[in-house]
Structure formats: structure tokens, C-alpha cells
Amino acid sequence: MRSTYCTDLTAADWLLRSAASPMRLITFGPAGFEAYGRLRFIPDPTAPGQDEADADLPDDHPFDLDQARRALHLLARFTATPQECFFCVWDGYSDIALPPTVRRGPLVELPHRRYALLRGPLSAIDTWADDLGDGGTIAPPALVWPTDRRWCFVSDVDPHWAGIGADRAAITALTDDPHLDVVPADPTQPQPWYR
């Protein structure tokens, strides 16, 4: 395993101290970044009441984890500490088997969510499915941030997108990547949502 579980949760204290509302915190991360964006795993809904299953996707549409991996590799250019990052795993994922000792805690507790905390290089995202799953398709990390906290990547279980807070140059690099569907976002405003 390229990342290891942490019992010392102090690295997540900045999340707990954030002035962000509970929903904003678990979908975009802490307040205070210069810019925010949404990595759309699937396109936004086009009609009220639309189901995610109604999204018209090509057969070769990339999995959420593959899209998250590409975004995180790009974000590596915008931190001085890519070898020292933190990853949160929501304890409610059914496709990630947290060891019983980890499930018992301590866990990072944010409003409406509890997470196991892992520490490792950002490149640990490359072996995420093998390290935490059975090598198949699993969910991306719920939160990722480097030690220098230059950005925060948040992939909550409910929305069809991941929220990203960073400096403007990082968000621009994400929106300019032709292999990612990232759009600028204002986390203080309502976001598109499937029913």
C-alpha cells in the first residue's frame, strides 16, 4: 500500500476549523481558496428531475476514479508537497473495505460524514483500486489535499461531480485540459444536481 492509515487526525483540523457550511465543506472543501471548479464525472442534468441513469454517455466514458486520477496528477504541479498528501475515505463506501481497526477509529468527523484518513504521496492515487479495493472500479477518495494545503479535491458520494478549491491558475489548468470536464464554480451558489 502506497498510503497508510493515520490515527493522528491533526492534519484534518483545518477542515474542522473551516468557516464553510456543512454541505459546502463536504462538496467543495474549506472556504478561502482563490477559485473553485467542478470536475463533472457525467454532464450536468439537462431537465428538472432528471436521474443520473438518464445521462447519455458513450460506451467508453471514463470511470470517476480515472477522471479524479487525471485531475490529481494535474494538481500535482500546483503544490510543493506532492510526496506528502492526505486522503480521506468515506466510511460508508461499500466498494472500499476498511479494516475493522480503521472502522473503529479514530475517524475524521465532518457534518454528515465520517472518514478514515490516509497519508502518502499523491502518486498513491495510481494504485488506489488495488490498495483499497479488489482492483476493480471503486470510488475516488472523498477528500485529497497536499500538506501545504494549496488545493483541496472533494468527491462526495451524492453529487455527480467533484469540487476543487485551489488558486486560479490551477483551476484554469483543469478547465483547459481537453480530457477533463471541469467548469468554474461558485460554492456559495446552488449547483446542478440529479434527483
C-alpha positions as CSV (number, residue, x, y, z in Angstrom):
1,M,0.0,0.0,0.0
2,R,1.5,3.4,-1.0
3,S,-0.6,5.2,1.6
4,T,-1.0,4.4,5.3
5,Y,-3.9,4.9,7.7
6,C,-3.4,7.7,10.2
7,T,-4.6,7.6,13.8
8,D,-3.3,11.1,14.4
9,L,-6.0,13.2,12.7
10,T,-4.5,16.7,13.3
11,A,-3.8,17.0,9.6
12,A,-7.6,17.3,9.1
13,D,-8.0,20.0,11.7
14,W,-8.1,22.7,9.0
15,L,-11.3,21.1,7.7
16,L,-12.9,21.2,11.1
17,R,-12.0,24.9,11.6
18,S,-13.3,25.9,8.2
19,A,-16.0,28.6,8.0
20,A,-17.6,26.7,5.2
21,S,-21.2,25.5,5.7
22,P,-21.5,21.7,6.2
23,M,-22.7,21.0,2.7
24,R,-20.1,23.2,1.1
25,L,-17.4,21.6,3.2
26,I,-18.3,18.1,2.1
27,T,-18.7,19.1,-1.6
28,F,-16.0,21.8,-2.2
29,G,-13.8,21.7,0.9
30,P,-12.7,24.6,3.1
31,A,-13.5,28.2,2.3
32,G,-10.7,30.6,1.4
33,F,-9.4,29.3,-1.9
34,E,-8.9,31.8,-4.7
35,A,-11.0,29.8,-7.2
36,Y,-13.2,26.7,-7.3
37,G,-14.2,24.3,-10.0
38,R,-16.4,21.2,-10.6
39,L,-15.0,18.1,-12.2
40,R,-18.1,16.7,-13.9
41,F,-18.0,12.9,-13.8
42,I,-21.0,13.0,-16.0
43,P,-22.6,16.0,-17.7
44,D,-24.9,18.2,-15.7
45,P,-28.7,17.4,-15.9
46,T,-30.5,19.0,-18.8
47,A,-34.0,18.8,-17.4
48,P,-35.6,19.1,-13.9
49,G,-36.0,15.8,-12.1
50,Q,-33.5,14.0,-14.3
51,D,-31.9,10.8,-13.0
52,E,-28.2,10.1,-13.3
53,A,-29.1,7.0,-15.2
54,D,-30.7,9.2,-17.9
55,A,-27.4,10.9,-18.8
56,D,-26.4,10.0,-22.3
57,L,-22.8,8.6,-22.0
58,P,-20.7,6.9,-24.6
59,D,-19.6,3.4,-24.0
60,D,-16.0,4.5,-23.4
61,H,-16.9,7.1,-20.9
62,P,-14.1,7.2,-18.2
63,F,-14.8,6.0,-14.7
64,D,-14.9,8.5,-11.9
65,L,-11.7,7.3,-10.4
66,D,-9.9,7.6,-13.8
67,Q,-11.1,11.2,-14.1
68,A,-10.1,12.0,-10.5
69,R,-6.7,10.5,-11.1
70,R,-6.1,12.7,-14.1
71,A,-7.2,15.8,-12.2
72,L,-5.0,15.0,-9.3
73,H,-2.0,14.4,-11.5
74,L,-2.5,17.8,-13.0
75,L,-2.9,19.3,-9.5
76,A,0.5,17.9,-8.5
77,R,2.0,20.7,-10.5
78,F,0.4,23.2,-8.0
79,T,1.8,22.0,-4.8
80,A,5.3,21.9,-3.3
81,T,4.5,18.8,-1.4
82,P,3.2,16.1,-3.8
83,Q,5.1,13.5,-1.8
84,E,3.2,14.3,1.3
85,C,-0.6,14.2,0.9
86,F,-3.7,13.2,2.8
87,F,-6.6,11.2,1.5
88,C,-10.0,10.7,3.2
89,V,-12.1,7.6,2.6
90,W,-15.8,7.9,3.5
91,D,-16.7,5.0,5.9
92,G,-20.0,4.4,4.0
93,Y,-18.5,3.2,0.7
94,S,-19.5,-0.3,0.0
95,D,-16.7,-0.9,-2.5
96,I,-13.9,0.0,-0.2
97,A,-13.3,-2.5,2.6
98,L,-11.8,-0.5,5.5
99,P,-10.1,-2.8,8.0
100,P,-12.1,-3.3,11.3
101,T,-9.4,-1.5,13.3
102,V,-9.7,1.5,11.0
103,R,-13.5,1.5,11.1
104,R,-13.4,1.7,14.9
105,G,-11.5,4.9,14.6
106,P,-10.4,7.4,15.2
107,L,-12.1,8.9,12.2
108,V,-12.3,12.4,10.8
109,E,-15.8,13.6,11.6
110,L,-17.4,16.3,9.4
111,P,-21.1,17.1,9.4
112,H,-23.0,14.2,7.9
113,R,-19.8,12.2,7.1
114,R,-17.0,10.2,8.8
115,Y,-13.7,9.4,7.0
116,A,-10.7,7.2,7.5
117,L,-7.5,9.3,7.0
118,L,-4.6,8.1,4.9
119,R,-1.2,9.7,4.3
120,G,1.1,9.1,1.4
121,P,2.4,10.5,-1.9
122,L,-0.1,11.9,-4.4
123,S,1.0,9.1,-6.7
124,A,-0.8,6.7,-4.4
125,I,-3.9,7.6,-6.5
126,D,-2.4,5.3,-9.2
127,T,-2.8,2.2,-7.0
128,W,-6.0,3.3,-5.2
129,A,-8.2,0.5,-6.6
130,D,-5.5,-2.2,-5.9
131,D,-4.7,-0.9,-2.4
132,L,-8.2,-0.3,-1.2
133,G,-10.5,-2.4,-3.4
134,D,-10.2,-5.5,-5.3
135,G,-8.6,-3.9,-8.3
136,G,-11.9,-3.2,-9.9
137,T,-13.8,0.1,-10.2
138,I,-14.1,1.9,-6.9
139,A,-14.9,5.4,-5.8
140,P,-12.2,8.1,-5.8
141,P,-11.0,9.4,-2.4
142,A,-13.6,11.6,-0.7
143,L,-11.0,14.3,0.0
144,V,-7.4,14.8,-1.1
145,W,-5.1,17.7,-0.1
146,P,-1.3,18.2,0.0
147,T,0.5,19.1,3.2
148,D,0.9,22.7,2.0
149,R,-2.9,22.9,1.5
150,R,-2.5,24.6,-1.8
151,W,-5.7,22.9,-3.0
152,C,-8.4,20.5,-1.9
153,F,-10.1,17.9,-4.1
154,V,-13.5,16.7,-2.8
155,S,-15.6,13.9,-4.2
156,D,-18.7,13.4,-2.1
157,V,-20.9,10.4,-2.6
158,D,-24.0,12.4,-3.6
159,P,-23.2,14.8,-6.4
160,H,-22.2,13.7,-9.9
161,W,-19.1,15.9,-9.7
162,A,-16.1,16.6,-7.5
163,G,-15.4,20.0,-6.1
164,I,-11.9,21.5,-6.2
165,G,-10.6,24.6,-4.4
166,A,-7.2,26.0,-5.5
167,D,-5.6,29.1,-6.8
168,R,-6.9,30.5,-10.1
169,A,-4.0,29.1,-12.2
170,A,-4.8,25.5,-11.0
171,I,-8.5,25.8,-11.8
172,T,-7.6,27.3,-15.2
173,A,-5.3,24.4,-15.9
174,L,-8.1,21.9,-15.1
175,T,-10.7,23.7,-17.2
176,D,-8.2,23.9,-20.1
177,D,-7.4,20.2,-20.1
178,P,-9.3,18.7,-23.1
179,H,-9.5,15.3,-21.4
180,L,-11.4,16.6,-18.3
181,D,-14.8,18.2,-18.0
182,V,-14.0,20.9,-15.4
183,V,-16.0,24.1,-15.1
184,P,-15.5,27.1,-12.8
185,A,-17.9,27.1,-9.8
186,D,-19.0,29.3,-7.1
187,P,-19.5,27.2,-4.0
188,T,-21.8,29.8,-2.4
189,Q,-24.4,29.2,-5.2
190,P,-26.7,26.2,-5.8
191,Q,-25.0,23.6,-8.0
192,P,-26.7,21.3,-10.6
193,W,-28.0,18.2,-9.1
194,Y,-29.7,15.0,-10.3
195,R,-32.7,13.8,-8.3
